[in-house]
Amino acid sequence: MQGLLKQLPQHKPWMVAIGAIAVVVVVAVCSFGSFMLVKDDNEVVGAAPTPETTVVKRDITTRQTDPNPMTVADVFPNAEIIADPSYPPYKIMGAAQASDDCRVAGDGDVRKLLQTIGCSQVVRATFSVPDGKYFVTGGIFNLPDATVASQFATDVRGLIADKKGRFTGYISDPAQNVVLGRAPLTHAFEVRGHFLVYIVVVKVDGSEFEPDDPGVKLIQYDVMQKYLRDKVLVDWSIEKTPPSASATVSPSP
């Protein structure tokens, strides 16, 4: 320090001393900051990894990889379908049905086709619609594989267009929705894996549908796409009990 003071004669000694102290303080602060950065970095590197939940998917492209039949509880576990919490729900009418005779859900040549393509089951239920103007049957056909399901959808479209057959509504409560068996109806259906999801809609008053009926489009989105396709089948494709890691057995001493 004395050498530094001699080399700077133009400055007063007390001013130089204060400057030197300031330099020492800055160096100390920088050294402490570097220590904290290294300490924090070591803590991040050494921290235990956050556990992640592994979602195990089931292959639903074929019944060989997805052999278990669906149950009513798998498809319609509740008496309501809540499409939007801000609006009233779709309410189930009567009991849902699971049948290994798929012909119950079709008539004409569609009924015959359901017998020959290897359909193993249909699970369906009928609901009242929040606005009170329609009844809708929603269901799922269990088919051998995705190829058969896609061809079945194409064939059914042709049969419906030629008026040779159709899917039928499910009269689950004869006291209320028998109109499903005698009124003009409209369909929608879609393939996902080896399943075909579908809806059949009728007007409560039994009248004809107008082209591009907005009520039908909303039911198609709510019941067939958002519920049956995007909820039921997505849930079905996830393994509920994924395989756990094998337990390690310690050798006997």
N, C-alpha and C positions, 0 to 999 in steps of 0.2 A: 504493500500500500504506500509506503514511504517513497519507493521508486516512482510510482505513478504520480505522486504529488510533485516530485521534482521535475518530471517531464512535462507537467502542465502548470508553469509558473504564472500564466496569465489568469488562472482561475484561483479563487479563494479556496483555501483548504476545506472549509466547512461545506462549500458547494460541491466540491469533488467527492467528499465523503458521503454526502447524501446521494449523489449519482451512483456511487459504487454500491451503496446499500440497495438502491432501486434495482440495479442489475442483478444482485444476489437474490432479491425477492422474485424477480421475473423468472430467473433460472429455476428457482425452487418450485414456483407455481407450475411451470411447464413440465418439470420432472414429475410432479404429483399427478398432473393431468395424463401424462403418458402412462404412468403406473395404473391409473383407473381404467384407461382404455384397454390395456393388456389384461387387467383383472376381469373386466366385463366380457371381453372376448373369450377368455378362458371359461367363464361361467356359461356362456352360450354354447360353446363347443362341448363342454362336459355335461350339459343338461340332459336329463332322460327324455327320450322322444315321446311325443304325445301319442297315446294309443289311437289307432284308427279303426273304425268299424268296417269290416269287409262284407260287401254284399255279394252273395253267391247266387248267380242266376241259373235257372233251370232252362234247358233247351226245350222250347215248346213248338219246334218245327215239325215234330212227329210224335205220334203216340208211343213209339218205341222208347223214346227218351223221356216221355211224360205219360206214364201208364196209368196213373191213379185217376179214377173218375172224380168229377166235381160233385159237390153236395149242394143242397139248398143253402146251407150255412156259408159255403164258400162264395156263392153268387149273390144271395139276398139275405145277409145276416140281420138286417134291420127292416122294420116295417115302413121305412121311409127312404126316399132318395133325396138328399139335399143338394140340389144343383147350385144354389146360391143362398148363403145364410140370410140375405136380405129379403128373400121371397119365400112363400109357403112351399113345403116339400111336395113331391109326388108321394101319394099314399097307396100302399099295397091293398088290394082288394081280395079277400079270401086268402087262401094259402098258396104259396109257391109250389111248383111241381118239378121233380126230377124224374125222368122216365128213360128207360133203356130202349124204348120203342119210339124212335124218332118220327115215325109216321103220324103220331098224334099231332104234330105241328105243321102238317101240310095236307093239301088235297090235290086231286087230279094227278097229273104226271109228276108234280113235285113230291107228292106222297110216295109214288112208285120209286122215284129217284132216291129218296131218303132210305129206302129199303135196300137198294143195290150198291150204294157207294161205301158202305161200311161205317155209317154213322152209329156210334155206340151209345150216345145219350143226348138228351136235350134238357136243359134246365131253364125254366121260364116262370114269369109271374106277370100279373096284370096290375096296373096302377091307374088311379085317377090323376088327372092333370090339374095343377093349381088353379087354372082359370075355369075349370068345370066344364069345358067344351069338348074334351076328348077322353077316350080311354086308350091306353097304350099297353100292349104286351111286349115285354122285352125278354130276350133269351139268348142262349149260347148253344150251338151245336158242336159236339165233340166228334171230329172227323179224323181219318187215319193219318194224314200229313198235310203239309202246306200246299203241295201240288194238287192233291185231291180237293182240298178246300177251295183253291182258286178256280179249278175247273167247275166245281159244283156251283160257285157263285155265278160264273158265266152262263152255265146251263139254265139256272133258275131265272136269270134275267130274260133269257130267250123264251122260256115257258110262260112267264108272266106276260111278256109282250104279246105272245100268241094266244093268250087267254086259255092256256092248257093246264094251269095249276097255279098255286100260290101258297105262301105260308098262311097259317090260320091264327086268328086271335085265340087266346086262352080264356074260356069262360070260367073264371075262378069263383064267381059269385052269381049264380043264376038269378038271384033276386035283383041284381043291379046291372050286371054287364053282359046280359044275354045278347045285346045288340051287336057284340063282337061276332056273332055267328050269322048275322043276316044283313048287316049294313055294308055299303061300299067301304072298302078299306084301302090303305096305302102301305107300302113296305119301304124299308131301307135295310141294307145289310152290308157287312164288311168283313174281310178275312184278316185274322191275326194268328200267325203260326198255323197249327192244325185246327183252329177254332173258327167258327163263323158266328159273329154277333149280329143280332137283327132286332128290328122292331116291327110291329104291326099296329097301325093307328086307325081308329074309327071315330067319327063324331058321335057324341052322346045322343044327338037328335036323329041319327041315322041318315043324315043328308049327304049329298055328293060333296067331294072336295073341289075347291077352286084350284086352278093351276098355280103352282109355286106357293101353296098355302104357308104363310109365315109361321103359323102355329106348329105345323108339322116339322118345319126346319128347326125350330127351337127344341121340339121333343127329340128329334134325331140327334142334335148336339148334346142335349142334357143326358138322355137315357142311354143311347147307343154308343156315342163316342166318348163323352166325358166320364160316364159311369162304367158301362160294361167293358169298353175297350181300354180306357186309360186308367181306370182304377182296378176293376176286378181282374182283368188279365195281367196287368202289370204286377199286382200283388201276387197272383198265382205263379208268375214266372220267377219269383224270388224264393229261394230255399229258406224255410222258416227255422231249420236247425242245421246250420252249416257245420261241416265236419270239424271237430276240434283236433288240436295237435296231439300226436301220440304221446302217451305218458312214458317217461323214462324210468326204467326199473334199475335201481342201484344194485350192483353185485353184492352177494353175501360176503361178509368179511372172512 
